[in-house]
Amino acid sequence: MNSPFPCRRSLLKAVAGLALAASCAAALAQSAWPGRPIHVVVPYAPGSSPDVIMRIVADKLSVRLGQPVVIDNRAGAGGNTGTGSVAKAAGDGYMFLISTNGPLVYNTQIYNKLGYDPFTELRPVVLAGGQSNVCAVRTDSGITSLKELVDAMKRNPGKFNFSSTGVGSLSQLGVELLKVKTDTFAVHIPYASSPLAILAILQGDVQFACVPAVAVIPQVKAGKLRALAVSTAKRSALTPDIPTMKEAGLTGIENVAWMAVMAPATTPTEIVQRMNQEINAVLAMPDVKDKLYAQYMEPIGGSVQELQTFMQQELRVMTPVIKRTGLRID
């Protein structure tokens, strides 16, 4: 019996052929990746911690991938602007992100309208590195310890400001938690990067800050700032002379500033795994480690799954801390 649709079989064959061709083309494109420069968005200003670590990694990564790795600084809204731009980008394997605690985890609990979901619109690549925050004041402030800072804030309510690397950043939340623990008050003034947050102290616009060591220690060595405490549970081998918060008399304020490489959620798994493999290899290089240590950063690395688990753990741990501070932004 003749089919009432004589062209149907040939049409199905043609469609199947096109689907196969498209599948082959996609596989070929992935196998040839990367075929052009790769862009990595840093959602903070040049000189910020994620900018520094990514530029160190990018030099070696470019060689391993055979293509330039271009750093694209998109500062704004405490890291949300650049992070959100990658969350909405096409997952073609040529756009990545290196972001931090706030835009990747904390801000989901702080902003009522964040504009993106880091847990569904981004996919983890690798946990690149971490560092302690260092609380510091100007050397001529007369304050020589964290206890003296707390006492001064109690004696002078409303007269202390502190800078941070942005709303929702660890450099803000750490101080907010300190304020809750010590029943003190200070006005938060956010900046686009840790160098700018430090400049604010030097210029007298704020009285203190707890920001990444890479921005603090050079000014400490220059005699312009005094380091009061580090945010980590144990003294850092990179700053062994600076006491921990606990040693300085405050408990329950331990935290680490971390930086993670992410990709748009639709980025092919094969490309994500390749980037994970290559960045891990770069982080293990002795000269890269030395450069990171010189910037008071510690390379971490690990699998995609380990980063995913870590982010979920950070969300569970920090959500009650954020709620305790009452921090909420429309």
C-alpha positions in Angstrom: 0.0 0.0 0.0 1.4 3.4 -1.0 1.9 5.9 1.8 -0.4 8.9 1.7 2.8 10.9 2.5 5.3 9.8 -0.1 7.9 12.5 1.0 7.7 11.6 4.7 10.4 8.9 4.7 12.9 11.0 2.8 12.0 14.0 5.0 12.7 12.0 8.1 16.0 10.9 6.7 16.9 14.5 5.9 16.0 15.7 9.4 18.0 12.8 11.0 20.9 13.7 8.8 20.8 17.4 9.8 20.6 16.4 13.5 23.6 14.1 13.1 25.5 16.8 11.3 24.7 19.3 14.0 25.8 16.9 16.7 29.0 16.2 14.9 29.6 19.9 14.4 29.1 20.6 18.1 31.4 17.7 19.1 34.0 19.0 16.6 33.7 22.6 18.0 34.2 21.3 21.6 37.2 19.1 20.6 38.7 22.2 18.9 38.1 24.4 21.9 39.5 26.9 22.5 39.6 28.4 19.0 39.8 32.0 20.1 40.6 34.2 23.1 38.9 33.3 26.4 37.4 36.2 28.5 37.4 36.0 32.3 35.2 38.6 34.0 36.5 40.1 37.3 33.5 41.8 39.0 35.9 44.2 40.9 38.4 46.9 40.0 42.0 46.2 38.9 44.2 45.5 41.9 41.4 43.7 43.8 42.1 40.2 45.1 40.3 38.2 42.4 41.9 40.4 39.8 45.4 39.7 41.2 45.0 36.0 41.4 43.4 35.7 38.0 46.1 37.7 36.3 48.8 35.4 37.9 46.9 32.3 36.7 46.0 33.7 33.3 49.6 34.0 32.2 50.2 30.3 32.5 46.7 29.3 31.5 47.1 31.1 28.2 50.2 29.0 27.4 48.5 25.7 28.3 45.3 26.5 26.3 47.1 28.0 23.3 44.9 31.1 23.4 45.0 34.5 25.2 43.1 34.6 28.5 41.7 38.2 28.6 40.8 39.8 32.0 37.6 41.9 31.8 37.0 44.1 34.9 33.4 44.9 35.4 33.1 46.5 38.8 29.9 47.6 40.4 27.2 46.9 43.0 29.7 45.0 45.3 30.5 42.5 42.5 26.9 41.8 41.5 27.1 43.6 38.2 30.0 41.6 36.7 28.8 38.3 38.3 25.3 38.8 37.0 26.6 39.6 33.5 28.3 36.2 33.3 25.2 34.4 34.8 23.2 35.8 31.8 25.9 35.1 29.2 25.9 32.4 26.6 27.6 29.2 27.7 29.9 28.9 24.6 33.1 28.2 26.6 34.6 31.6 25.9 33.2 33.5 29.0 34.2 32.7 32.5 34.1 34.5 35.9 36.2 34.7 39.0 34.1 36.0 41.9 34.0 36.0 45.6 31.9 35.0 48.7 29.4 37.8 48.4 28.2 37.7 44.8 28.4 33.9 44.7 26.7 33.0 48.0 26.0 35.7 50.6 24.1 38.1 48.4 21.4 35.6 47.8 20.4 36.2 51.5 21.0 39.9 51.4 19.4 41.3 48.3 15.6 41.0 47.7 16.2 41.5 44.0 19.6 40.2 43.2 18.9 39.8 39.5 20.6 36.4 39.0 20.8 33.1 40.9 24.5 31.9 41.3 23.3 28.4 42.1 21.3 27.9 39.0 22.6 30.3 36.4 26.3 29.7 37.0 28.2 26.4 37.3 31.3 25.8 39.4 34.7 25.4 37.8 37.3 25.5 40.6 38.0 27.1 43.9 41.1 29.1 43.0 42.3 30.5 46.3 41.7 32.1 49.7 43.1 34.6 52.1 42.5 36.1 55.5 41.1 39.5 56.1 43.2 41.7 58.2 41.7 44.3 60.5 43.7 47.5 60.4 43.7 51.1 61.6 46.0 54.1 60.8 49.2 54.0 62.7 48.6 57.5 64.1 45.1 56.5 65.4 46.5 55.7 68.9 44.8 52.3 68.7 47.2 49.3 69.1 44.9 46.3 69.5 41.5 45.0 68.5 40.3 45.4 72.1 41.3 49.1 72.0 39.3 49.5 68.8 36.2 48.0 70.3 36.6 50.1 73.5 37.0 53.3 71.3 33.9 52.4 69.4 31.9 52.0 72.7 33.2 55.3 74.0 32.4 57.1 70.7 29.1 55.7 69.4 28.4 56.9 65.8 31.9 58.4 65.3 33.4 55.4 63.6 33.2 54.4 59.9 34.6 51.3 58.3 35.3 50.5 54.6 34.8 47.3 52.7 35.1 45.8 49.3 31.4 46.0 48.7 27.9 45.4 50.2 27.6 41.8 51.2 31.3 41.1 51.0 33.1 39.2 53.7 34.9 42.4 54.6 31.5 43.9 55.5 29.9 40.9 57.1 32.9 40.2 59.3 32.7 43.7 60.8 28.9 43.4 61.0 29.3 40.3 63.1 32.0 42.0 65.2 29.5 44.8 65.9 26.8 42.3 67.0 29.3 40.4 69.2 30.6 43.5 70.9 27.4 45.6 70.9 29.1 48.4 69.0 28.2 50.6 66.1 30.1 51.8 63.0 28.9 53.1 59.7 29.6 50.9 56.6 31.1 52.6 53.6 31.5 50.2 50.6 34.2 50.6 47.9 34.8 48.8 44.6 38.1 47.1 45.7 40.4 46.4 48.6 42.9 49.1 47.5 40.2 51.7 47.5 39.0 50.5 50.9 42.5 50.9 52.3 42.9 54.3 50.6 39.8 55.4 52.5 41.6 54.7 55.8 44.8 56.4 54.8 42.8 59.5 53.8 40.8 59.5 57.0 37.4 58.9 55.4 37.0 55.8 57.6 38.7 54.7 60.8 39.2 51.0 60.1 38.6 48.1 57.8 38.9 44.3 57.7 40.0 43.6 54.2 42.3 41.1 52.3 45.9 41.0 53.5 47.2 41.8 50.0 45.9 45.3 50.4 46.8 45.8 54.1 50.3 44.4 54.5 52.2 46.7 52.1 50.8 49.7 54.1 51.7 48.0 57.4 55.3 47.5 56.2 55.3 51.1 55.0 54.4 52.2 58.6 51.1 53.8 57.6 48.7 51.1 59.0 48.7 48.9 62.1 47.4 45.4 61.7 45.2 44.4 64.7 44.0 40.8 63.8 43.4 38.3 61.1 40.1 36.7 60.4 41.2 33.1 60.2 40.8 30.6 63.0 44.6 30.0 63.1 47.4 32.4 62.5 48.4 32.5 58.8 51.8 31.3 57.9 51.9 34.3 55.5 51.3 36.8 58.4 52.6 35.0 61.4 53.0 38.1 63.6 49.3 39.1 63.4 47.1 37.6 66.1 43.7 35.9 65.3 40.4 37.4 66.4 40.3 34.8 69.2 43.7 35.7 70.4 42.7 39.3 70.3 39.8 38.5 72.6 36.9 37.9 70.2 35.5 34.5 69.4 33.1 33.2 66.7 34.3 35.6 64.0 36.6 33.3 62.0 36.2 33.5 58.2 38.2 33.3 55.0 37.9 35.4 51.8 37.8 33.0 48.9 37.7 33.3 45.1 36.1 30.8 42.7 36.1 30.4 38.9 32.6 30.0 37.5 31.0 29.6 34.1 27.5 30.2 32.6 25.2 27.3 33.5 24.9 26.2 29.9 28.7 25.8 29.4 29.4 22.3 28.1 30.6 19.9 30.8 33.7 18.9 28.8 34.9 22.5 28.7 34.2 23.1 32.4 36.2 19.9 33.2 39.1 21.0 30.9 39.2 24.4 32.6 39.2 22.8 36.0 42.1 20.5 35.0 44.2 23.3 33.5 43.7 25.7 36.4 44.5 23.0 38.9 47.7 22.4 37.0 48.6 26.1 37.0 47.9 26.4 40.7 50.3 23.5 41.5 53.2 25.2 39.7 55.9 26.3 42.2 56.4 29.7 40.6 52.7 30.4 40.6 52.5 29.4 44.3 55.4 31.7 45.1 53.6 34.6 43.3 50.4 34.0 45.2 52.2 33.7 48.5 53.8 37.0 47.8 50.3 38.5 47.5 49.3 36.8 50.8 47.0 34.3 48.9 46.9 30.6 49.2 46.1 28.4 46.1 43.3 25.8 46.8 42.1 24.0 43.6 40.1 20.8 43.7 37.2 19.3 41.7 34.1 20.9 40.3 32.0 18.9 42.8 34.1 20.1 45.7 33.5 23.7 44.9 29.8 23.0 44.5 29.7 21.3 47.9 31.7 24.1 49.4 29.4 26.8 48.2 26.4 25.0 49.6 28.2 24.7 52.9 29.0 28.4 52.9 25.3 29.1 52.4 24.3 27.0 55.3 26.9 28.5 57.6 26.5 32.1 56.7 22.8 32.4 56.3 22.1 32.6 60.1 25.1 35.0 60.5 23.6 37.3 57.8 20.1 37.1 59.5 21.7 37.9 62.8 23.1 41.2 61.4 19.7 42.1 60.0 21.4 43.1 56.7 18.8 43.2 53.9 18.7 45.3 50.7 15.9 45.9 48.3 
